[in-house]
Each structure stands twice: as structure tokens, then as C-alpha cells.
Amino acid sequence: MANQIKTLTRFIYVLGGVAKGIEQTEAAVRRNEASPAIVTQLQRDKGTVKASLQSVREGLDKLEIKFRSTPDLNRYYTLLVGSAAGAATDGSSASTAVMSRNSSAGRALAS
């Protein structure tokens, strides 16, 4: 379980650090003020967040299996069931669970 908590903490940390940059860079791209290097970094940042989201989903899958297969944890399984499926729906809806749908960073991440 510690690994899943670590993965989720990393996701939140990465998202917090990158979301602001994504939003600002997307605005610069829309104004045609971004250099090719900045656009490349934007794509890397989006990839980092998406990879972290995938890692979170995988961790939640493992956590569900552990809760389902461990007798002492099984009674809590119903509280956790479906959390990995919710994280896996798609990039845009999973991203907007953390970032506002109205945020340009949320829309940019989903693209």
C-alpha cells in the first residue's frame, strides 16, 4: 500500500508543478509567442502528467486486488471498488477530476 500512496503523492506533486506551466504555455502558443523549444517542453509536460495518471490507475488496480484478496482488508474493498476504473475512463475526464473543466490547463492536457 505504501507504493500506491507514494505513486498518488507523486502524481499530485507532478500535476501541481506542471499544471500552471501548461496553462501559461498554452496561452503563449495561442498568442504565437512560444518558441519551438517551449512547444516541445509543453508536449513533454503533458506526457509526464499522462504517464503519472497511468501509474496512478495501475496503483489503484493493485490496491483493489490487495483489498479484495486480503481477508482483513476485504470488508473495506467495497469502498475502493471502481476507483481504478474511474481513473481509467479517459484522459480528459480523469484530468478534469483534478483540474477544473473550465481551466485551459485541463483542456490542454486532454488534447
SULZI-V853535 format. One line per field, one symbol per residue. phi: phi as a letter, one per 40 degrees, with the letter a starting at -180 (. if undefined). psi: psi as a letter, one per 20 degrees, with the letter a starting at -180 (. if undefined). Layout:
# SULZI-V853535
phi->???
psi->???
This chain:
# SULZI-V853535
phi->.cccccccccdcccccccdccccccdcccccfbccdcccccdccccccccccccccccccdccdcccccbdccdccdccbdgccccccdadccccccbbdccccccccccc
psi->hhhhgggggggggggghhgghgggghghghjkjprhhggghghggghgghhhggggghhhgggggghhioghihhihhhhpihhhhhigrgghhgihhqqhiphhghghi.
